[in-house]
């Protein structure tokens, strides 16, 4: 019983000498200073897209799931070897169309044409229910055509 009492008394004596802890660097509330004016910096802007549009969009399927929808598209590039395909969303326009651009990198070396089936590239993108509010149709855009699916 004496040991905890002595420990508490020593701790209270030590803390009473630390009245300046409010301004101390040990206080987490003092780790960041007060807000001060700062020069305006340029906001982040997305880099420009360097991938080309796929030559032709073959199929488009919009499949619902509990949190929204999955947009799946198959494209046909001119030759084999195209890589890193992605559906890049653009803002919803005033007509309620959500347009995805089917973007893909060309091969780094010369590639054979191959059969159309061997050149097909399939990509998908998830769209939340929140983003789907106010969307009447979903469009996937290629270089030579576009496919659309209405709600």
Buried (B, 14 or more C-beta within 10 A) or exposed (E): EEEEEEEEEEEEEEEEEEEEEEEEEEEEEEEEEEEEEEEEEEEEEEEEEEBBBBBBBBEBBBEEEEEBBBBBBBBBBBBBBBEEBBBBBEEBEEEEBBBBBBBBBEBEEEBEEEEEEEBEBEBEBEBEEEBBEEBEBBBBBBBEEBBEBEE
